[in-house]
């Protein structure tokens, strides 16, 4: 199982703060695809090129390896000034 967390605006957009994936995923991109398989209406959110992700609290790119027991978090780009 992979625990997936959603933060900030994503939590509000998706209407939930977390989900659990039981599908076998080996990369962050596969996690995104598994999420879309379960929630096809989230397509706009997960195809956004600016979407940020972390695996086990480390910033991650799409090819990052994931395994059962990992925590994946998604959040919108951070802005500031």
Protein Blocks (a to p, Z undefined) as FASTA:
>chain_A
ZZdddehjllmmnopabdcdfbdcfbfklmmmmmmmmmmmlmmmmmpmkbccdeehiacd
fklccdehiacddddddddZZ
